[in-house]
């Protein structure tokens, strides 16, 4: 029994010992497989980890770059103010030049017409801005048109620049005629029939008397001092006799806003009479111009001048009635269409009158049609007048720049300049005296009469518009004697602008607050108006008004 149990125990232990190696081998195989799997799997995981780490590193690099760019953007300020404005305007001018050059080619290169016009326009605008920025203590700024005129004068008379700035006389005359038609259109739209009815006799005397007397005095003086024929003397007289709305109207509006002279209607009087004064001067100029360039007997020339006046008025009446009806009020973009029709008919009238040989009729036709159209539109004329004013903002630098570019200082004789200044001075003195006498019975005191006389001095816009017209017609005729007379007229027109425009603007700005009574609204008494005296309180107001002017 013991032996059997011992043998069984031995066999069981032996089997267990045999099974253990087999299990160890199996476990080793499994462990090896697991080890192999463990060795393979971590290798794939490390590759994925490398890719993810690279992506994370690149993302972190890009994010760091973006963050650095953002921080750099935040640290570097954007250009603002004057620097940004300068860069923007330079880019705009360069873009404009590039577009025009790509279309026209050599015409836009130095020596071409377009190049000269673009440079002249840019310099005129910059000159106007610079002169407008001149601010002397307790004095109003100078009119920008002086800077535009001086820019054209410098471009024509500076060596080397003159060779590059070449403008065809035909182009220059056409652009000046367009500017003239815009000026006449604004004058016709600006006429106020109600102010004429209200002021009546004083307005008529102020509009007619000084203009006619100055034109006659200048004609006589220029005939004896400069040797001009009588007809050309009257052409020069009517050129110099017109007052400048570009200087008078803004100054009067500012005085009216501040209450100076409002009680007696002095700003309204000067603005209304200024429009009629310009119309009278242009009418006289057109009539004398037609007589000067007519051939035949003297009586036939006078009859032709009268026919030009009558024909221009009749054509203006017809075209003005047409504008009252067309375009009708039910059309879209009514203001734009009215403006285009008005400007188109005005420019056509000026140019067509040259074609048919009645050069003086175009200006009168433009005045009459604009005035009649404004009467038909009534209160709707204000937006049309505003759009016409925008077109004037474009052509004003061209007009004054081209007028300045017509003057060659080397070709001027000192005697012409000196005698011309004498003619201008004599005419201004007589104009001052006549204006003072004509408003004597208008109910104004001594200081107000002095202010009206000073406010009737500035000359600029009309002189620039019609001063070169006689020269252009003389060039078309090809007569050297007539060209000399035309140059004399243009030279004196430029001298009148350079002398009277700044003097008149400064005179209005300084004399207005000191010579006119101020109408002040009293808020404590329910809006009642009181007239301030010329005391200490008004002196303080004068300083503030001069700074605004």
C-alpha positions as CSV (number, residue, x, y, z in Angstrom):
1,X,0.0,0.0,0.0
2,X,2.7,2.3,0.9
3,X,4.5,1.5,-2.2
4,X,1.4,2.3,-4.4
5,X,0.8,5.5,-2.7
6,X,4.4,6.5,-3.0
7,X,4.5,5.6,-6.7
8,X,1.3,7.6,-7.3
9,X,2.7,10.6,-5.4
10,X,5.9,10.3,-7.4
11,X,4.1,10.1,-10.7
12,X,1.9,13.1,-9.8
13,X,5.0,15.1,-8.9
14,X,6.7,14.0,-12.0
15,X,3.7,15.0,-14.2
16,X,3.5,18.3,-12.5
17,X,7.2,18.8,-13.1
18,X,6.7,17.9,-16.8
19,X,3.7,20.2,-17.1
20,X,5.6,23.2,-15.5
21,X,8.3,23.3,-18.3
22,X,5.5,23.1,-20.9
23,X,3.6,25.9,-19.2
24,X,6.8,27.9,-18.9
25,X,7.6,27.4,-22.6
26,X,4.0,28.4,-23.5
27,X,4.2,31.3,-21.2
28,X,7.5,32.2,-22.7
29,X,6.1,32.0,-26.2
30,X,3.1,34.1,-25.1
31,X,5.4,36.5,-23.3
32,X,7.5,36.7,-26.4
33,X,4.5,37.4,-28.5
34,X,3.4,40.0,-26.1
35,X,6.9,41.4,-26.0
36,X,6.9,41.5,-29.8
37,X,3.5,43.1,-29.8
38,X,4.7,45.5,-27.2
39,X,7.8,46.2,-29.1
40,X,5.9,46.9,-32.4
41,X,3.0,48.8,-30.9
42,X,5.2,51.4,-29.1
43,X,7.1,51.9,-32.3
44,X,3.8,52.9,-34.1
45,X,2.8,55.1,-31.2
46,X,6.1,56.9,-31.2
47,X,5.7,57.7,-34.9
48,X,2.3,59.1,-34.3
49,X,3.6,61.0,-31.4
50,X,6.4,62.4,-33.5
51,X,3.9,63.6,-36.1
52,X,1.6,65.1,-33.5
53,X,4.6,66.7,-31.7
54,X,5.8,68.2,-35.0
55,X,2.3,69.5,-35.7
56,X,2.1,70.9,-32.3
57,X,5.5,72.5,-32.6
58,X,4.6,74.0,-36.0
59,X,1.3,75.2,-34.6
60,X,3.1,76.6,-31.7
61,X,5.6,78.2,-34.0
62,X,2.8,79.7,-36.2
63,X,0.9,80.8,-33.2
64,X,4.0,82.4,-31.8
65,X,4.6,84.1,-35.2
66,X,1.0,85.3,-35.3
67,X,1.2,86.5,-31.8
68,X,4.5,88.3,-32.5
69,X,2.9,89.8,-35.7
70,X,-0.1,90.9,-33.7
71,X,2.1,92.4,-31.0
72,X,4.2,94.1,-33.6
73,X,1.0,95.4,-35.3
74,X,-0.2,96.7,-31.9
75,X,3.1,98.3,-31.1
76,X,3.5,100.0,-34.6
77,X,0.8,102.7,-34.9
78,X,-1.0,103.2,-38.1
79,X,-0.3,106.5,-40.0
80,X,-2.9,109.1,-39.2
81,X,-3.4,112.8,-39.5
82,X,-1.2,114.9,-41.9
83,X,1.0,112.0,-42.9
84,X,-1.9,109.8,-43.9
85,X,-3.5,112.7,-45.8
86,X,-0.3,113.4,-47.6
87,X,0.2,109.8,-48.6
88,X,-3.4,109.4,-49.8
89,X,-3.3,112.6,-51.9
90,X,0.0,111.6,-53.5
91,X,-1.3,108.2,-54.3
92,X,-4.5,109.7,-55.8
93,X,-2.5,112.2,-57.9
94,X,-0.1,109.4,-59.1
95,X,-3.1,107.2,-59.9
96,X,-4.7,110.0,-61.9
97,X,-1.5,110.6,-63.8
98,X,-1.1,106.9,-64.5
99,X,-4.6,106.4,-65.8
100,X,-4.4,109.5,-68.1
101,X,-0.9,108.4,-69.3
102,X,-2.1,104.9,-70.1
103,X,-4.9,106.4,-72.3
104,X,-3.2,109.4,-74.0
105,X,0.4,108.3,-74.2
106,X,2.8,111.1,-75.2
107,X,0.2,113.8,-74.6
108,X,0.6,113.2,-70.9
109,X,4.4,113.4,-70.9
110,X,6.4,116.6,-70.4
111,X,5.7,118.9,-73.3
112,X,2.2,117.6,-73.9
113,X,-1.0,119.5,-73.4
114,X,-2.5,117.1,-70.8
115,X,0.7,117.1,-68.8
116,X,0.7,120.9,-68.7
117,X,-3.0,121.1,-67.7
118,X,-2.6,118.4,-64.9
119,X,0.5,120.1,-63.4
120,X,-1.2,123.5,-63.7
121,X,-4.3,122.3,-61.9
122,X,-2.4,120.6,-59.1
123,X,-0.1,123.6,-58.6
124,X,-3.1,126.0,-58.6
125,X,-5.0,123.9,-56.0
126,X,-1.9,123.7,-53.8
127,X,-1.2,127.5,-54.2
128,X,-4.8,128.3,-53.2
129,X,-4.5,126.1,-50.2
130,X,-1.2,127.6,-49.1
131,X,-2.5,131.2,-49.5
132,X,-5.7,130.3,-47.7
133,X,-3.6,129.1,-44.7
134,X,-1.8,132.4,-44.3
135,X,-3.3,133.8,-41.1
136,X,-2.0,137.1,-39.7
137,X,-2.9,138.1,-36.2
138,X,-6.3,139.8,-36.0
139,X,-6.6,139.8,-39.9
140,X,-8.7,137.6,-42.2
141,X,-7.0,135.1,-44.5
142,X,-6.2,136.0,-48.1
143,X,-8.5,134.8,-50.9
144,X,-7.3,131.4,-52.3
145,X,-7.6,132.7,-55.9
146,X,-4.5,134.7,-55.3
147,X,-2.5,131.5,-54.8
148,X,-4.0,130.0,-57.9
149,X,-3.1,133.1,-60.0
150,X,0.5,133.2,-58.6
151,X,0.9,129.4,-59.3
152,X,0.2,129.9,-63.0
153,X,2.4,133.0,-63.1
154,X,5.3,131.1,-61.6
155,X,4.9,128.1,-63.9
156,X,5.1,130.4,-66.9
157,X,8.1,132.4,-65.8
158,X,10.4,130.0,-64.0
159,X,13.3,128.7,-66.3
160,X,13.3,125.0,-67.3
161,X,9.8,124.6,-65.9
162,X,8.4,126.7,-68.7
163,X,9.8,124.4,-71.3
164,X,8.0,121.4,-69.7
165,X,4.7,123.2,-69.2
166,X,3.3,123.7,-72.7
167,X,-0.4,124.4,-73.1
168,X,-2.0,124.9,-76.5
169,X,-3.7,128.3,-76.8
170,X,-6.8,126.7,-78.3
171,X,-7.1,124.4,-75.2
172,X,-6.5,127.3,-72.9
173,X,-9.2,129.4,-74.5
174,X,-11.7,126.6,-74.5
175,X,-11.2,125.9,-70.8
176,X,-11.5,129.6,-70.0
177,X,-14.8,129.9,-72.0
178,X,-16.2,126.9,-70.0
179,X,-15.2,128.6,-66.8
180,X,-16.8,131.9,-68.1
181,X,-20.1,130.0,-68.8
182,X,-20.1,128.6,-65.3
183,X,-19.5,132.0,-63.7
184,X,-22.4,133.5,-65.8
185,X,-24.7,130.6,-64.8
186,X,-23.9,131.2,-61.1
187,X,-24.6,134.9,-61.6
188,X,-27.9,134.3,-63.2
189,X,-28.9,131.8,-60.5
190,X,-27.8,134.2,-57.8
191,X,-30.0,137.1,-58.8
192,X,-32.6,137.9,-56.2
193,X,-35.7,139.7,-57.5
194,X,-37.2,140.1,-54.1
195,X,-34.1,142.0,-52.9
196,X,-34.2,144.2,-55.9
197,X,-37.8,145.1,-55.2
198,X,-37.1,145.7,-51.6
199,X,-34.0,147.8,-52.0
200,X,-35.2,149.4,-55.2
201,X,-33.5,152.7,-56.0
202,X,-30.4,152.2,-53.8
203,X,-29.6,148.8,-55.4
204,X,-30.1,150.2,-58.9
205,X,-27.9,153.2,-58.3
206,X,-25.2,151.1,-56.6
207,X,-25.2,148.5,-59.4
208,X,-25.2,151.0,-62.4
209,X,-23.5,154.1,-61.3
210,X,-20.0,153.0,-60.1
211,X,-19.6,150.5,-62.9
212,X,-20.5,152.9,-65.7
213,X,-18.4,155.8,-64.3
214,X,-15.3,153.6,-63.7
215,X,-15.5,152.1,-67.2
216,X,-15.7,155.6,-68.7
217,X,-12.8,157.0,-66.6
218,X,-10.6,154.0,-67.3
219,X,-11.4,154.3,-71.0
220,X,-10.3,157.9,-71.1
221,X,-7.2,157.4,-69.0
222,X,-6.0,154.4,-70.9
223,X,-6.6,156.1,-74.2
224,X,-4.2,158.9,-73.2
225,X,-1.7,157.0,-71.1
226,X,-1.5,153.6,-72.9
227,X,-2.5,154.7,-76.4
228,X,-5.4,152.3,-76.7
229,X,-8.2,153.1,-79.2
230,X,-11.5,154.2,-77.8
231,X,-13.2,150.9,-78.3
232,X,-10.4,149.0,-76.7
233,X,-10.3,151.6,-73.9
234,X,-14.0,150.8,-73.1
235,X,-13.3,147.1,-73.3
236,X,-10.6,147.6,-70.7
237,X,-12.9,149.8,-68.7
238,X,-15.7,147.3,-68.5
239,X,-13.2,144.5,-67.7
240,X,-12.0,146.5,-64.7
241,X,-15.4,147.9,-63.6
242,X,-16.9,144.6,-62.4
243,X,-16.8,143.7,-58.7
244,X,-15.8,140.2,-57.7
245,X,-18.5,138.0,-56.1
246,X,-15.9,135.5,-55.1
247,X,-14.5,138.0,-52.6
248,X,-17.6,140.0,-51.7
249,X,-20.2,137.3,-51.2
250,X,-18.4,135.1,-48.6
251,X,-17.4,138.1,-46.5
252,X,-20.9,139.5,-46.6
253,X,-22.4,136.2,-45.6
254,X,-20.1,136.0,-42.6
255,X,-20.9,139.6,-41.5
256,X,-24.6,138.8,-42.0
257,X,-24.3,135.7,-39.8
258,X,-22.7,137.7,-37.1
259,X,-25.4,140.4,-37.3
260,X,-23.3,143.3,-38.6
261,X,-25.3,145.6,-40.8
262,X,-28.3,143.3,-40.8
263,X,-30.7,146.0,-39.5
264,X,-30.3,148.1,-42.7
265,X,-29.7,145.2,-45.0
266,X,-26.2,146.2,-46.0
267,X,-24.9,142.7,-46.7
268,X,-28.0,141.8,-48.8
269,X,-27.6,145.1,-50.7
270,X,-24.0,144.5,-51.7
271,X,-24.7,140.9,-52.7
272,X,-27.7,141.8,-54.8
273,X,-26.1,144.8,-56.4
274,X,-22.9,142.9,-57.1
275,X,-24.7,140.4,-59.3
276,X,-26.3,143.3,-61.3
277,X,-23.0,145.1,-61.5
278,X,-21.3,142.0,-63.0
279,X,-24.1,141.6,-65.5
280,X,-23.9,145.2,-66.6
281,X,-20.1,145.0,-67.0
282,X,-20.3,141.8,-69.0
283,X,-23.0,143.3,-71.2
284,X,-20.9,146.4,-71.9
285,X,-17.8,144.3,-72.5
286,X,-19.7,142.0,-75.0
287,X,-21.1,145.0,-76.9
288,X,-17.7,146.7,-77.2
289,X,-16.0,143.4,-78.1
290,X,-18.5,142.9,-80.9
291,X,-17.8,146.5,-82.2
292,X,-14.0,146.1,-82.0
293,X,-13.9,142.9,-84.1
294,X,-16.5,144.0,-86.7
295,X,-15.6,145.1,-90.1
296,X,-17.3,148.0,-91.9
297,X,-18.5,151.4,-91.0
298,X,-18.8,152.6,-87.4
299,X,-22.6,152.8,-87.5
300,X,-22.8,149.2,-88.8
301,X,-20.5,148.1,-86.0
302,X,-22.7,149.8,-83.4
303,X,-25.8,148.3,-84.9
304,X,-24.2,144.8,-84.8
305,X,-23.4,145.3,-81.1
306,X,-27.0,146.2,-80.4
307,X,-28.1,143.2,-82.4
308,X,-25.9,140.9,-80.3
309,X,-27.5,142.3,-77.1
310,X,-31.0,141.8,-78.4
311,X,-30.3,138.4,-79.9
312,X,-28.7,137.2,-76.7
313,X,-31.6,138.3,-74.6
314,X,-34.2,136.7,-76.9
315,X,-32.2,133.4,-77.1
316,X,-31.9,133.3,-73.3
317,X,-35.6,133.9,-72.9
318,X,-36.4,130.9,-75.2
319,X,-33.9,128.6,-73.6
320,X,-35.0,129.7,-70.1
321,X,-38.6,128.9,-70.8
322,X,-37.5,125.5,-72.2
323,X,-35.6,124.8,-68.9
324,X,-38.7,125.7,-66.9
325,X,-40.7,122.9,-68.6
326,X,-38.0,120.3,-69.2
327,X,-37.1,118.1,-67.4
328,X,-40.5,117.6,-65.7
329,X,-40.8,117.2,-61.9
330,X,-41.9,113.5,-62.2
331,X,-38.5,112.4,-63.6
332,X,-35.8,110.6,-61.5
333,X,-32.6,112.4,-60.5
334,X,-34.3,115.8,-61.2
335,X,-31.6,117.9,-59.7
336,X,-28.8,116.2,-61.7
337,X,-30.7,116.4,-65.0
338,X,-31.5,120.1,-64.4
339,X,-27.9,120.8,-63.7
340,X,-26.6,119.0,-66.7
341,X,-29.2,120.7,-69.0
342,X,-28.4,124.1,-67.5
343,X,-24.6,123.8,-67.8
344,X,-24.9,122.2,-71.2
345,X,-27.0,125.0,-72.7
346,X,-24.8,127.6,-71.1
347,X,-21.6,126.2,-72.5
348,X,-23.3,125.6,-75.9
349,X,-24.5,129.2,-76.0
350,X,-21.0,130.6,-75.3
351,X,-19.3,128.5,-78.0
352,X,-22.1,128.7,-80.6
353,X,-22.0,132.5,-80.4
354,X,-18.3,132.4,-81.5
355,X,-19.2,130.0,-84.4
356,X,-21.9,132.3,-85.8
357,X,-19.8,135.5,-85.3
358,X,-21.8,137.1,-82.5
359,X,-19.3,136.6,-79.6
360,X,-21.1,139.0,-77.3
361,X,-24.5,137.3,-77.5
362,X,-23.4,134.1,-75.7
363,X,-22.7,135.6,-72.3
364,X,-26.1,137.5,-72.3
365,X,-27.9,134.4,-73.4
366,X,-26.4,132.4,-70.5
367,X,-27.3,135.1,-67.9
368,X,-30.9,135.4,-69.1
369,X,-31.6,131.6,-69.4
370,X,-30.1,130.9,-65.9
371,X,-32.1,133.7,-64.3
372,X,-35.4,132.7,-66.0
373,X,-34.8,129.0,-65.1
374,X,-34.3,130.0,-61.5
375,X,-37.5,132.0,-61.5
376,X,-39.4,128.9,-62.9
377,X,-37.8,126.5,-60.3
378,X,-38.4,128.9,-57.4
379,X,-37.3,127.2,-54.2
380,X,-36.0,124.2,-56.1
381,X,-33.1,126.1,-57.5
382,X,-31.0,125.8,-54.3
383,X,-29.7,122.2,-55.0
384,X,-29.1,123.1,-58.6
385,X,-27.0,126.1,-57.6
386,X,-25.1,123.9,-55.2
387,X,-24.1,121.4,-57.9
388,X,-23.1,124.3,-60.2
389,X,-20.9,125.5,-57.4
390,X,-19.2,122.1,-57.3
391,X,-18.4,122.4,-61.0
392,X,-17.0,125.9,-60.3
393,X,-14.7,124.4,-57.6
394,X,-13.1,122.3,-60.3
395,X,-12.8,125.1,-63.0
396,X,-11.7,127.9,-60.6
397,X,-8.1,126.6,-60.2
398,X,-7.9,126.1,-64.0
399,X,-9.2,129.6,-64.8
400,X,-6.9,131.5,-62.5
401,X,-4.0,129.3,-63.3
402,X,-4.4,129.7,-67.0
403,X,-4.8,133.5,-66.6
404,X,-1.6,133.6,-64.7
405,X,0.2,131.4,-67.2
406,X,-0.7,133.9,-70.0
407,X,1.6,136.6,-68.5
408,X,5.3,136.5,-69.4
409,X,7.2,138.9,-67.1
410,X,10.1,139.1,-69.5
411,X,7.7,140.5,-72.2
412,X,6.2,143.2,-70.0
413,X,7.5,146.7,-70.3
414,X,7.9,148.7,-67.1
415,X,6.0,151.6,-68.7
416,X,3.0,149.3,-69.3
417,X,3.0,148.1,-65.7
418,X,3.4,151.5,-64.2
419,X,0.9,153.3,-66.4
420,X,-1.5,150.4,-66.0
421,X,-1.3,150.7,-62.2
422,X,-2.0,154.4,-62.6
423,X,-5.1,153.6,-64.6
424,X,-6.3,151.1,-62.0
425,X,-5.7,153.5,-59.1
426,X,-7.5,156.5,-60.8
427,X,-10.4,154.3,-61.6
428,X,-10.7,153.0,-58.0
429,X,-10.5,156.4,-56.5
430,X,-13.3,157.7,-58.7
431,X,-15.3,154.5,-58.0
432,X,-15.0,155.1,-54.2
433,X,-16.2,158.7,-54.5
434,X,-19.1,157.9,-56.8
435,X,-20.2,155.0,-54.6
436,X,-20.1,157.2,-51.5
437,X,-22.2,159.9,-53.3
438,X,-24.8,157.4,-54.7
439,X,-25.6,155.9,-51.3
440,X,-25.8,159.3,-49.7
441,X,-29.6,159.4,-49.9
442,X,-30.1,155.8,-48.9
443,X,-30.6,156.3,-45.2
444,X,-27.1,155.2,-44.2
445,X,-24.8,157.0,-41.7
446,X,-21.2,158.1,-42.4
447,X,-19.6,154.8,-41.3
448,X,-22.0,152.7,-43.3
449,X,-21.3,154.7,-46.4
450,X,-17.6,154.2,-45.9
451,X,-18.0,150.5,-45.5
452,X,-20.1,150.2,-48.7
453,X,-17.5,152.1,-50.6
454,X,-14.7,149.8,-49.3
455,X,-16.8,146.7,-50.0
456,X,-17.2,147.8,-53.7
457,X,-13.4,147.5,-54.4
458,X,-12.4,143.8,-54.9
459,X,-11.9,142.6,-58.4
460,X,-11.1,139.0,-59.3
461,X,-13.5,136.6,-60.9
462,X,-15.0,138.5,-63.8
463,X,-11.6,139.9,-64.7
464,X,-10.2,136.4,-64.9
465,X,-13.1,135.2,-67.0
466,X,-13.4,138.0,-69.6
467,X,-9.9,139.5,-69.4
468,X,-8.4,137.1,-71.9
469,X,-11.4,136.9,-74.2
470,X,-10.3,139.8,-76.4
471,X,-6.8,138.3,-76.6
472,X,-8.2,135.0,-77.8
473,X,-10.2,136.6,-80.5
474,X,-7.2,138.7,-81.5
475,X,-5.2,135.5,-81.9
476,X,-7.9,134.1,-84.1
477,X,-7.7,137.2,-86.3
478,X,-3.9,136.9,-86.5
479,X,-3.5,140.7,-86.2
480,X,-0.4,141.7,-84.3
481,X,-1.7,145.1,-83.3
482,X,-4.9,143.6,-81.9
483,X,-2.9,140.9,-80.1
484,X,-0.8,143.7,-78.4
485,X,-4.1,145.5,-77.3
486,X,-5.4,142.2,-76.0
487,X,-2.2,141.6,-74.0
488,X,-2.5,145.0,-72.5
489,X,-6.0,144.3,-71.4
490,X,-5.1,141.0,-69.9
491,X,-2.0,142.5,-68.1
492,X,-4.1,145.2,-66.4
493,X,-6.8,142.6,-65.5
494,X,-4.1,140.5,-63.7
495,X,-2.7,143.6,-62.0
496,X,-6.2,144.5,-60.8
497,X,-6.7,141.0,-59.3
498,X,-3.3,141.1,-57.6
499,X,-3.8,144.5,-56.0
500,X,-7.6,144.8,-55.3
501,X,-8.5,141.3,-54.2
502,X,-6.3,141.1,-51.1
503,X,-6.9,144.8,-50.3
504,X,-10.6,144.5,-50.7
505,X,-10.8,141.3,-48.6
506,X,-8.8,142.7,-45.8
507,X,-10.7,146.0,-46.0
508,X,-14.1,144.2,-45.6
509,X,-12.8,142.1,-42.8
510,X,-11.3,145.0,-40.8
511,X,-13.9,147.7,-41.6
512,X,-17.1,145.6,-41.2
513,X,-16.9,145.0,-37.4
514,X,-15.7,148.6,-36.8
515,X,-18.1,150.5,-39.0
516,X,-21.3,148.5,-38.9
517,X,-23.8,148.3,-36.1
518,X,-24.3,144.8,-34.8
519,X,-27.8,143.4,-34.2
520,X,-27.7,141.0,-31.3
521,X,-30.5,138.7,-30.2
522,X,-31.3,139.0,-26.4
523,X,-32.3,135.6,-25.1
524,X,-33.4,136.9,-21.7
525,X,-36.1,139.0,-23.3
526,X,-37.7,136.3,-25.4
527,X,-35.6,136.8,-28.5
528,X,-35.7,140.6,-28.7
529,X,-33.0,142.2,-30.8
530,X,-30.8,145.0,-29.6
531,X,-28.3,147.1,-31.6
532,X,-24.9,147.2,-29.9
533,X,-22.9,150.5,-29.8
534,X,-19.3,150.9,-30.9
535,X,-18.0,150.4,-27.3
536,X,-15.7,148.2,-25.5
537,X,-18.0,145.2,-25.8
538,X,-18.0,145.5,-29.6
539,X,-14.3,145.7,-29.7
540,X,-14.0,142.2,-28.2
541,X,-16.5,140.9,-30.7
542,X,-14.5,142.5,-33.5
543,X,-11.4,140.4,-32.6
544,X,-13.4,137.2,-32.7
545,X,-15.0,138.0,-36.0
546,X,-11.7,138.9,-37.6
547,X,-10.3,135.6,-36.4
548,X,-13.2,133.9,-38.0
549,X,-12.8,135.8,-41.3
